[in-house]
Amino acid sequence: MSKQLILALFLLFPCLIIASDTNTSTAKVDVVFNEPSLKITGISAAKKGVYWGAFLGGEPSPAGMKQFEDNTGKKMSQVMWFLDWNSDFPVAHCAVLYKAGYIPHLTWEPWLWSDKEAINLDKIIAGQFDAYIGNFAKGAKAYGQTLFLRVGHEFNGNWYPWAVSKNNNDPEKYKKAYIHIHDIFESAGADNVQWIWAPNCSSVPDTSWNDPLLAYPGDKYVDWVGLDGYNFGSTQSWSKWVSFSEVFGSMYEKLSGAIPGKPFMIAEFACAERDGDKSAWVASLESELKNYPLIRSIVWFDLNKEADWRVNSSPEVLKAFKKALASKFFLVSQTGLESEAKNTIGLKASIKNPPAKPAKKTGRVADVKKPLLIVKTVNDAVIDGVFKEKIKTDPVIIGDKTKNVSGKIYVGYDSASVYLFADISDKTPGMNFKKGADIWDGDALELTLCTNPEADPSRTAYDNYDFQIGIKASKDTETWNFTTKSPLINPVVFYNEKKGGYTIEALIPWSNFNTGCFCRIKNKVISFDMAIDNADDAKGRTSQLRWTGSEDYYKNPSQWGQVIFSTEK
């Protein structure tokens, strides 16, 4: 368990769309389109929930689990407990739990509880514990079902011997040890293990070398990004009452922006009683969690330890838990939880060594010579091809009625996605017979966006936060991220032809733009542009109309216009 420094972060509430019709792309893309014989219903933009789990103060027992679930009125989807490196793999125990509908979650601590200095990262890297690790891995393989394994958690703190701060302030040692352990499991054929890389919610000490991203082993070795954190209230001399967002917001923003494509798990969390209203803190969990769309599971630390973390620390708190967990937002499906990491599309993490002294953030001032779009929130969007969303934003207007093609494009957002509704005039709609990276060569909609508010607006080449995406405008619609050279991750698109043109309605998750949330760019001036690609027949694109810029705008960000995703009502 950890002591944490607290940084405040408040996010807007997110929405996650799940479509239920034909997927015509090669990626995990939900696409719907309108046909006369097909009845399409709207899809509410509501987050599907998070999976509930807990640590019950020790190795889980049937009686303890039943009591906990009776107390809370909610089944768990996973059960977590701790093991040291003097423990054999609990094959039988894991098998019983899995058969009963739970995913076992082992926090495997690389030390001996009887001698906490006996193991260090250098010894692990040198292979001194390979035999033990190999036998543990064989046990995991023998168990054979899904297992969550969290090795060397909270490594960016200063309270464990595997911490970076206890190993010459060298994050490379942690990476090498983690990868070494993982490779032994891989050699043993224990491919049923889902690996949780889990820093603490704040780094102690908070120095450049203790940035957890420097200890990230790589996408190949991580299935889940875990976070540990607690509201200690005033139980410690250094602590004060904090909200869920104050505990997790800052680290979530850092990691989700740098490690796209991975599900997040709150691998340990709880709230104390002293100096605040624990019942209200519990009651706010659902609304708080909706601010963080990548969080897919949470694990409550149910133990009276540094503070009384238990769900029944008082009758009022237990009542609050029962009421909160009665919501369908808190999910219990074992199979649903184990599929979360399997269904995730991994992208290469964009991680850079942080400077020892970060440059002062000044923000960017809007250029009066360039067009500026002010975009505001859209809540509970329904992706059905009908524009009835309440958007208090002027549309992007491209072309005019004297052209063969013109359009109005309305842009909105929530903290999970960008929302688009394009109403395009086109005498020959649906002329696009291309796939993948070639969908620009026909009727299509393009969007370019930079999610780095500090980027130089005069740059003529892309940096790590510049993106160009496309949406194919035809009944077999699909999407493409021209920057990552892959289909978009989890968009929802509705294409509909009408007399004299077509409409496209879409939700595009922020994760497609190298950011896990909207928080990085809110109220900031960033580069943005849009274009309509037009084809009159099957031969390919005949023209392109742009909001601003010339025909090479797609590769030259200096030509783009500007946008502010505003939090003002």
C-alpha positions as CSV (number, residue, x, y, z in Angstrom):
1,M,0.0,0.0,0.0
2,S,1.2,3.5,-0.7
3,K,1.6,7.0,0.5
4,Q,0.8,9.5,-2.2
5,L,1.3,13.0,-3.2
6,I,-2.0,14.5,-4.6
7,L,-2.4,16.5,-7.8
8,A,-5.9,17.8,-8.6
9,L,-7.4,17.1,-12.0
10,F,-11.0,17.6,-13.0
11,L,-12.3,16.0,-16.2
12,L,-15.6,16.2,-18.1
13,F,-17.9,13.2,-18.1
14,P,-17.2,10.7,-21.0
15,C,-19.4,8.7,-23.2
16,L,-18.6,5.4,-24.9
17,I,-20.6,4.2,-27.9
18,I,-21.2,0.6,-28.8
19,A,-22.9,-0.1,-32.1
20,S,-24.7,-3.2,-33.0
21,D,-24.7,-3.5,-36.8
22,T,-22.3,-4.6,-39.5
23,N,-18.6,-4.2,-39.1
24,T,-17.1,-3.7,-42.5
25,S,-13.6,-2.7,-41.5
26,T,-10.6,-4.9,-40.7
27,A,-10.4,-3.3,-37.2
28,K,-12.7,-3.3,-34.2
29,V,-14.9,-0.7,-35.8
30,D,-18.7,-0.5,-35.3
31,V,-20.2,0.8,-38.5
32,V,-23.9,1.3,-39.3
33,F,-25.5,2.5,-42.5
34,N,-29.0,3.0,-43.8
35,E,-30.8,0.7,-46.2
36,P,-34.5,0.7,-47.1
37,S,-34.9,-2.8,-45.7
38,L,-32.9,-2.3,-42.5
39,K,-34.4,-0.7,-39.4
40,I,-31.8,1.3,-37.6
41,T,-32.3,2.4,-34.0
42,G,-30.3,5.1,-32.2
43,I,-27.4,4.1,-30.0
44,S,-27.2,6.1,-26.7
45,A,-23.7,7.5,-25.9
46,A,-23.4,5.9,-22.5
47,K,-20.4,4.3,-21.0
48,K,-20.9,0.6,-20.5
49,G,-19.5,0.4,-17.0
50,V,-16.5,-1.0,-15.0
51,Y,-15.9,-4.4,-13.5
52,W,-16.1,-4.6,-9.7
53,G,-13.6,-6.5,-7.7
54,A,-11.9,-6.4,-4.2
55,F,-9.1,-7.5,-2.0
56,L,-10.6,-9.0,1.2
57,G,-7.7,-8.7,3.6
58,G,-6.0,-12.0,2.8
59,E,-6.3,-15.1,0.7
60,P,-9.9,-15.3,-0.3
61,S,-12.1,-17.9,1.4
62,P,-15.7,-18.9,0.4
63,A,-17.1,-17.7,3.7
64,G,-15.3,-14.3,3.4
65,M,-16.3,-13.8,-0.2
66,K,-20.0,-14.6,0.6
67,Q,-20.0,-12.2,3.5
68,F,-18.5,-9.4,1.5
69,E,-21.0,-9.9,-1.4
70,D,-23.9,-10.2,1.0
71,N,-22.7,-6.9,2.6
72,T,-22.4,-5.0,-0.6
73,G,-25.2,-6.7,-2.6
74,K,-22.9,-7.2,-5.5
75,K,-21.0,-10.1,-7.0
76,M,-17.3,-9.5,-7.8
77,S,-15.8,-10.2,-11.2
78,Q,-12.3,-10.6,-9.8
79,V,-10.7,-11.3,-6.4
80,M,-7.2,-10.0,-5.6
81,W,-4.7,-11.2,-3.0
82,F,-1.0,-10.9,-2.2
83,L,1.8,-13.5,-2.4
84,D,5.5,-13.1,-1.7
85,W,8.4,-15.0,-3.4
86,N,8.3,-17.8,-0.9
87,S,4.8,-18.9,-2.2
88,D,4.0,-21.6,-4.6
89,F,1.5,-20.9,-7.3
90,P,-2.0,-21.6,-5.9
91,V,-3.2,-23.9,-8.7
92,A,-6.2,-25.4,-6.9
93,H,-7.3,-22.2,-5.3
94,C,-7.3,-20.3,-8.6
95,A,-9.2,-23.2,-10.3
96,V,-11.9,-23.1,-7.7
97,L,-12.3,-19.3,-8.0
98,Y,-12.4,-19.4,-11.7
99,K,-15.0,-22.1,-11.8
100,A,-17.1,-20.1,-9.3
101,G,-17.1,-17.1,-11.8
102,Y,-14.1,-15.0,-10.6
103,I,-10.8,-14.1,-12.2
104,P,-8.0,-14.6,-9.7
105,H,-5.7,-11.6,-9.4
106,L,-2.3,-12.2,-7.8
107,T,-0.2,-9.3,-6.6
108,W,3.1,-11.1,-6.6
109,E,5.6,-9.2,-4.5
110,P,9.3,-9.9,-5.3
111,W,10.5,-10.1,-1.7
112,L,10.2,-12.5,1.3
113,W,7.9,-11.4,4.0
114,S,10.3,-13.0,6.5
115,D,13.3,-11.2,5.0
116,K,12.4,-8.1,3.0
117,E,16.0,-7.4,1.9
118,A,16.8,-10.8,0.5
119,I,15.7,-10.0,-3.1
120,N,16.5,-7.0,-5.3
121,L,16.3,-6.2,-9.0
122,D,20.0,-7.0,-9.7
123,K,19.6,-10.5,-8.4
124,I,16.4,-11.0,-10.5
125,I,18.1,-9.8,-13.6
126,A,21.2,-12.0,-12.9
127,G,18.9,-15.0,-12.9
128,Q,19.3,-16.0,-9.2
129,F,15.6,-16.6,-8.9
130,D,14.9,-18.2,-12.3
131,A,14.2,-21.6,-10.8
132,Y,11.6,-20.2,-8.5
133,I,10.0,-18.0,-11.2
134,G,10.0,-20.9,-13.6
135,N,8.1,-23.2,-11.1
136,F,5.6,-20.4,-10.4
137,A,5.1,-20.0,-14.2
138,K,4.6,-23.7,-14.6
139,G,1.9,-23.5,-11.9
140,A,0.2,-20.7,-13.8
141,K,0.2,-22.8,-17.0
142,A,-1.2,-25.8,-15.1
143,Y,-4.0,-23.7,-13.8
144,G,-4.8,-22.9,-17.4
145,Q,-7.5,-20.2,-17.1
146,T,-7.3,-16.4,-17.2
147,L,-5.1,-15.0,-14.5
148,F,-4.3,-11.4,-13.6
149,L,-0.7,-11.0,-12.4
150,R,0.6,-7.8,-10.9
151,V,4.4,-8.0,-10.4
152,G,6.4,-5.4,-8.5
153,H,3.5,-2.9,-8.1
154,E,4.0,0.8,-6.9
155,F,7.6,0.8,-8.2
156,N,7.6,4.6,-8.4
157,G,7.2,4.8,-4.6
158,N,9.9,4.6,-2.0
159,W,8.5,1.8,0.3
160,Y,9.4,-1.4,-1.6
161,P,12.8,-2.9,-2.3
162,W,11.9,-3.3,-6.0
163,A,11.2,0.5,-6.2
164,V,13.3,2.5,-8.7
165,S,14.4,4.7,-5.8
166,K,15.8,1.6,-4.0
167,N,17.8,0.5,-7.1
168,N,20.2,3.3,-7.9
169,N,17.4,5.5,-9.2
170,D,17.6,3.5,-12.4
171,P,14.2,2.7,-14.1
172,E,16.0,0.5,-16.6
173,K,16.6,-2.0,-13.8
174,Y,12.9,-2.3,-13.1
175,K,12.2,-2.7,-16.9
176,K,14.8,-5.4,-17.2
177,A,13.6,-7.4,-14.2
178,Y,10.0,-7.2,-15.3
179,I,10.8,-8.3,-18.8
180,H,13.0,-11.1,-17.4
181,I,10.1,-12.4,-15.4
182,H,7.7,-12.1,-18.3
183,D,10.1,-14.0,-20.6
184,I,10.3,-16.9,-18.2
185,F,6.5,-17.2,-18.2
186,E,6.5,-17.0,-22.0
187,S,9.0,-19.8,-22.2
188,A,6.9,-21.9,-19.9
189,G,3.9,-21.4,-22.2
190,A,1.8,-19.6,-19.5
191,D,-0.1,-17.6,-22.1
192,N,-3.2,-17.5,-20.0
193,V,-1.6,-14.7,-17.8
194,Q,-2.8,-11.1,-18.3
195,W,0.0,-8.8,-17.0
196,I,-0.7,-5.7,-15.0
197,W,1.9,-3.0,-14.9
198,A,0.9,-0.9,-11.9
199,P,2.6,2.3,-10.8
200,N,1.4,4.3,-7.8
201,C,-0.9,7.2,-8.5
202,S,2.0,9.6,-7.7
203,S,5.7,9.3,-7.7
204,V,7.7,9.4,-4.4
205,P,10.0,11.1,-4.8
206,D,8.5,13.2,-7.7
207,T,11.7,13.5,-9.7
208,S,12.5,13.1,-13.4
209,W,14.2,9.7,-13.0
210,N,11.1,8.4,-11.1
211,D,8.7,9.1,-13.9
212,P,6.9,5.7,-14.2
213,L,6.9,5.9,-18.0
214,L,10.7,5.5,-17.9
215,A,10.0,2.1,-16.3
216,Y,7.4,1.0,-18.9
217,P,8.6,-2.4,-20.3
218,G,6.7,-2.0,-23.6
219,D,3.4,-3.0,-25.1
220,K,4.5,-6.6,-25.6
221,Y,4.8,-7.1,-21.9
222,V,1.7,-5.3,-20.6
223,D,-2.0,-6.2,-21.0
224,W,-3.3,-3.8,-18.4
225,V,-2.2,-0.4,-17.0
226,G,-2.9,-0.5,-13.3
227,L,-3.1,2.4,-10.8
228,D,-3.0,2.3,-7.0
229,G,-4.2,5.1,-4.8
230,Y,-6.1,6.0,-1.7
231,N,-7.9,8.8,0.0
232,F,-6.2,8.8,3.4
233,G,-8.3,11.7,4.7
234,S,-6.5,13.1,7.8
235,T,-5.3,9.7,9.0
236,Q,-1.7,10.5,8.3
237,S,0.4,13.6,9.2
238,W,0.9,14.4,5.5
239,S,-2.5,13.6,4.2
240,K,-5.8,15.4,3.6
241,W,-9.2,14.6,2.2
242,V,-9.2,14.3,-1.6
243,S,-11.6,13.2,-4.3
244,F,-11.2,10.3,-6.6
245,S,-10.1,12.6,-9.4
246,E,-7.5,14.2,-7.1
247,V,-6.1,10.8,-6.4
248,F,-6.0,9.4,-9.9
249,G,-6.6,12.2,-12.4
250,S,-3.0,13.4,-13.0
251,M,-1.4,10.0,-13.4
252,Y,-4.3,8.8,-15.6
253,E,-3.7,11.8,-17.9
254,K,0.0,11.1,-18.1
255,L,-0.3,7.4,-18.8
256,S,-3.3,7.4,-21.1
257,G,-1.7,10.0,-23.3
258,A,1.6,8.0,-23.6
259,I,0.2,4.4,-23.7
260,P,-2.8,4.3,-26.0
261,G,-4.7,1.1,-26.6
262,K,-4.4,-0.5,-23.2
263,P,-7.3,-0.9,-20.7
264,F,-6.8,0.6,-17.3
265,M,-7.4,-1.0,-13.9
266,I,-7.6,0.7,-10.5
267,A,-5.7,-2.2,-8.9
268,E,-6.0,-0.9,-5.4
269,F,-8.1,1.9,-4.0
270,A,-10.1,2.9,-0.9
271,C,-11.3,5.8,1.2
272,A,-10.8,6.6,4.9
273,E,-13.4,7.9,7.3
274,R,-11.6,10.8,9.0
275,D,-12.0,14.4,8.0
276,G,-14.6,13.8,5.3
277,D,-17.8,12.1,4.1
278,K,-16.9,8.6,3.1
279,S,-20.5,7.8,2.2
280,A,-20.6,10.7,-0.2
281,W,-17.2,9.7,-1.6
282,V,-18.6,6.2,-2.3
283,A,-21.8,7.6,-3.8
284,S,-19.8,9.7,-6.3
285,L,-17.8,6.7,-7.7
286,E,-20.0,6.1,-10.7
287,S,-19.9,9.8,-11.8
288,E,-16.2,10.0,-11.1
289,L,-15.3,6.9,-13.1
290,K,-17.3,8.2,-16.1
291,N,-14.5,10.8,-16.4
292,Y,-12.0,8.1,-17.2
293,P,-13.2,6.0,-20.2
294,L,-10.1,3.7,-20.3
295,I,-10.7,2.4,-16.7
296,R,-12.4,-0.9,-17.2
297,S,-12.0,-2.5,-13.7
298,I,-11.6,-1.4,-10.1
299,V,-10.4,-3.3,-7.0
300,W,-11.5,-2.1,-3.5
301,F,-8.9,-2.6,-0.7
302,D,-11.2,-3.9,2.1
303,L,-9.0,-3.9,5.2
304,N,-8.7,-2.0,8.4
305,K,-5.0,-1.0,8.1
306,E,-3.5,2.5,8.0
307,A,-7.2,3.6,8.0
308,D,-10.5,1.7,8.1
309,W,-10.8,1.1,4.4
310,R,-13.6,-1.5,4.7
311,V,-17.0,-1.2,3.0
312,N,-18.6,-1.6,6.3
313,S,-16.5,0.8,8.3
314,S,-19.8,2.3,9.5
315,P,-23.5,1.4,8.8
316,E,-23.9,4.6,6.8
317,V,-20.9,3.8,4.5
318,L,-22.2,0.2,3.9
319,K,-25.6,1.7,3.0
320,A,-23.9,4.0,0.5
321,F,-22.0,1.1,-1.0
322,K,-25.2,-1.0,-1.4
323,K,-26.9,1.9,-3.2
324,A,-23.9,2.7,-5.4
325,L,-23.2,-0.9,-6.4
326,A,-26.8,-1.5,-7.3
327,S,-26.2,0.4,-10.5
328,K,-25.8,-1.6,-13.6
329,F,-22.7,0.5,-14.3
330,F,-20.8,-1.8,-11.9
331,L,-20.3,-5.0,-14.0
332,V,-19.8,-8.5,-12.6
333,S,-19.2,-10.7,-15.7
334,Q,-16.1,-12.9,-15.5
335,T,-16.0,-13.4,-19.2
336,G,-16.6,-9.8,-20.0
337,L,-13.7,-8.8,-17.8
338,E,-11.3,-11.3,-19.2
339,S,-12.1,-10.2,-22.8
340,E,-11.2,-6.5,-22.1
341,A,-7.5,-6.8,-22.7
342,K,-7.9,-9.4,-25.5
343,N,-10.2,-7.0,-27.5
344,T,-7.8,-4.0,-27.1
345,I,-6.0,-2.8,-30.1
346,G,-2.4,-2.1,-29.0
347,L,-0.5,0.9,-30.3
348,K,3.2,1.5,-29.9
349,A,3.6,3.8,-26.9
350,S,4.9,7.2,-27.6
351,I,7.2,7.7,-24.6
352,K,10.0,10.3,-24.2
353,N,12.4,10.9,-21.4
354,P,11.0,13.8,-19.5
355,P,13.3,16.8,-19.0
356,A,14.9,17.3,-15.6
357,K,13.4,20.8,-15.6
358,P,10.2,20.9,-17.6
359,A,9.8,23.9,-19.8
360,K,7.2,26.4,-18.7
361,K,3.9,25.9,-20.4
362,T,2.7,29.2,-21.9
363,G,-0.1,28.0,-24.2
364,R,-0.7,29.1,-27.7
365,V,-2.5,32.3,-28.8
366,A,-5.0,32.2,-31.6
367,D,-3.7,33.5,-35.0
368,V,-6.2,36.1,-36.2
369,K,-5.2,35.4,-39.8
370,K,-6.5,31.8,-39.6
371,P,-10.1,30.6,-39.1
372,L,-10.9,29.6,-35.6
373,L,-13.7,27.1,-34.6
374,I,-15.1,27.1,-31.1
375,V,-16.3,23.5,-30.3
376,K,-18.6,22.8,-27.3
377,T,-19.8,19.7,-25.6
378,V,-22.5,17.4,-26.9
379,N,-24.0,15.0,-24.3
380,D,-25.9,11.8,-24.9
381,A,-25.4,11.8,-28.6
382,V,-27.4,9.3,-30.6
383,I,-25.6,7.9,-33.7
384,D,-28.6,7.3,-36.0
385,G,-27.9,9.6,-39.0
386,V,-30.4,12.2,-37.8
387,F,-28.9,15.5,-36.6
388,K,-30.9,16.3,-33.4
389,E,-28.0,16.8,-31.0
390,K,-27.9,20.1,-29.2
391,I,-24.6,21.6,-30.4
392,K,-24.1,25.3,-29.6
393,T,-21.3,25.6,-32.3
394,D,-21.3,27.1,-35.7
395,P,-20.6,24.5,-38.4
396,V,-17.5,24.2,-40.5
397,I,-18.6,25.4,-44.0
398,I,-16.7,24.0,-46.9
399,G,-17.4,25.1,-50.5
400,D,-20.6,26.9,-51.7
401,K,-23.7,26.1,-53.6
402,T,-22.0,27.1,-56.9
403,K,-19.8,24.0,-56.5
404,N,-20.8,20.5,-57.4
405,V,-19.9,19.6,-53.8
406,S,-20.3,21.6,-50.5
407,G,-21.0,20.8,-46.9
408,K,-21.7,21.8,-43.4
409,I,-19.9,19.9,-40.7
410,Y,-21.0,20.2,-37.1
411,V,-18.3,19.3,-34.5
412,G,-18.9,18.5,-30.8
413,Y,-17.1,16.5,-28.1
414,D,-17.2,14.8,-24.8
415,S,-14.2,13.7,-22.8
416,A,-14.2,10.3,-24.6
417,S,-14.8,11.2,-28.2
418,V,-15.1,13.8,-31.0
419,Y,-18.6,14.0,-32.5
420,L,-19.1,14.9,-36.2
421,F,-22.3,15.4,-38.2
422,A,-21.6,16.2,-41.9
423,D,-24.3,17.3,-44.3
424,I,-22.8,17.1,-47.7
425,S,-24.4,18.2,-51.0
426,D,-23.2,15.9,-53.8
427,K,-24.9,15.1,-57.1
428,T,-23.3,11.7,-57.2
429,P,-23.1,10.4,-53.6
430,G,-21.5,7.2,-52.5
431,M,-18.8,7.1,-55.2
432,N,-16.0,5.3,-53.3
433,F,-14.8,1.8,-54.1
434,K,-11.5,1.9,-52.3
435,K,-10.3,0.3,-49.1
436,G,-8.0,1.1,-46.2
437,A,-5.3,3.7,-46.9
438,D,-6.9,4.5,-50.3
439,I,-10.3,5.7,-49.1
440,W,-9.3,9.3,-49.8
441,D,-9.6,8.4,-53.5
442,G,-13.3,8.8,-53.7
443,D,-16.1,10.3,-51.7
444,A,-14.8,10.8,-48.2
445,L,-14.5,13.1,-45.2
446,E,-11.1,14.0,-43.8
447,L,-10.1,15.5,-40.4
448,T,-6.7,16.7,-39.3
449,L,-6.0,17.5,-35.6
450,C,-3.1,18.2,-33.4
451,T,-3.5,17.3,-29.7
452,N,-0.4,19.2,-28.5
453,P,-1.3,22.7,-27.4
454,E,2.5,23.6,-27.4
455,A,3.1,22.6,-31.0
456,D,4.6,25.3,-33.2
457,P,1.8,26.4,-35.5
458,S,4.3,27.2,-38.3
459,R,5.7,23.7,-38.4
460,T,5.6,22.2,-41.9
461,A,6.0,18.5,-40.9
462,Y,4.0,16.3,-38.5
463,D,5.1,15.7,-34.9
464,N,3.9,12.9,-32.5
465,Y,0.5,14.6,-31.9
466,D,-0.5,15.5,-35.5
467,F,-3.1,13.2,-37.1
468,Q,-5.0,12.8,-40.3
469,I,-8.1,10.5,-40.4
470,G,-10.6,9.6,-43.1
471,I,-14.2,8.4,-43.2
472,K,-15.3,6.6,-46.4
473,A,-18.6,8.1,-47.7
474,S,-20.4,5.0,-49.0
475,K,-22.7,2.3,-47.8
476,D,-19.7,0.1,-47.0
477,T,-18.2,2.9,-45.0
478,E,-15.0,2.4,-43.1
479,T,-12.4,4.5,-41.4
480,W,-8.6,5.0,-41.6
481,N,-5.9,6.8,-39.6
482,F,-3.4,7.9,-42.2
483,T,-0.9,8.7,-39.5
484,T,-0.8,5.4,-37.7
485,K,-1.5,3.5,-41.0
486,S,-4.4,1.6,-39.4
487,P,-8.2,1.7,-39.0
488,L,-9.5,3.9,-36.3
489,I,-10.0,2.4,-32.8
490,N,-13.6,1.9,-31.8
491,P,-15.3,4.6,-33.9
492,V,-19.1,4.6,-34.5
493,V,-20.1,5.8,-38.0
494,F,-23.5,6.2,-39.6
495,Y,-23.6,6.9,-43.4
496,N,-26.9,7.8,-45.0
497,E,-27.7,8.8,-48.6
498,K,-30.3,11.4,-49.4
499,K,-31.5,13.3,-52.4
500,G,-28.7,15.4,-53.7
501,G,-26.1,14.2,-51.2
502,Y,-25.3,12.3,-48.0
503,T,-24.8,12.6,-44.3
504,I,-22.2,11.1,-42.0
505,E,-22.6,11.0,-38.2
506,A,-19.6,9.7,-36.2
507,L,-18.0,9.4,-32.8
508,I,-14.2,9.1,-32.8
509,P,-12.5,8.3,-29.5
510,W,-9.7,10.6,-28.3
511,S,-7.5,7.5,-28.1
512,N,-7.0,7.8,-31.9
513,F,-5.2,11.1,-31.4
514,N,-2.5,9.9,-29.0
515,T,-4.4,11.0,-25.9
516,G,-6.5,9.0,-23.6
517,C,-8.7,11.9,-22.6
518,F,-9.8,15.3,-23.5
519,C,-8.1,16.8,-20.5
520,R,-4.8,17.7,-22.3
521,I,-6.4,20.1,-24.8
522,K,-9.4,21.6,-23.1
523,N,-9.7,25.4,-23.6
524,K,-6.5,25.4,-25.6
525,V,-5.9,26.6,-29.2
526,I,-4.8,23.7,-31.3
527,S,-4.4,23.0,-35.1
528,F,-7.4,21.5,-36.9
529,D,-8.8,21.2,-40.4
530,M,-11.3,19.3,-42.5
531,A,-11.8,18.4,-46.1
532,I,-14.4,16.8,-48.4
533,D,-13.1,14.4,-51.1
534,N,-15.3,14.1,-54.1
535,A,-15.6,11.5,-56.9
536,D,-18.1,11.7,-59.8
537,D,-17.7,8.1,-60.8
538,A,-15.8,4.9,-60.0
539,K,-12.5,6.2,-61.4
540,G,-11.6,8.0,-58.2
541,R,-11.3,11.4,-56.6
542,T,-11.8,14.3,-59.0
543,S,-11.6,17.2,-56.4
544,Q,-11.0,18.1,-52.8
545,L,-12.5,21.0,-50.9
546,R,-10.8,22.2,-47.7
547,W,-11.8,24.4,-44.8
548,T,-8.4,26.1,-45.2
549,G,-5.1,25.4,-46.8
550,S,-4.0,24.1,-50.2
551,E,-3.9,20.7,-51.8
552,D,-0.9,19.6,-49.7
553,Y,-2.6,20.6,-46.4
554,Y,-2.6,16.9,-45.5
555,K,1.2,16.9,-44.9
556,N,1.7,20.5,-43.9
557,P,0.2,21.5,-40.5
558,S,1.1,25.1,-41.0
559,Q,-1.8,25.4,-43.4
560,W,-4.4,24.1,-40.9
561,G,-7.0,26.2,-39.2
562,Q,-7.6,26.4,-35.4
563,V,-10.0,24.9,-32.9
564,I,-10.7,25.3,-29.2
565,F,-12.6,22.5,-27.4
566,S,-14.3,24.8,-24.9
567,T,-15.7,23.9,-21.5
568,E,-17.9,27.0,-21.5
569,K,-21.6,26.4,-21.7
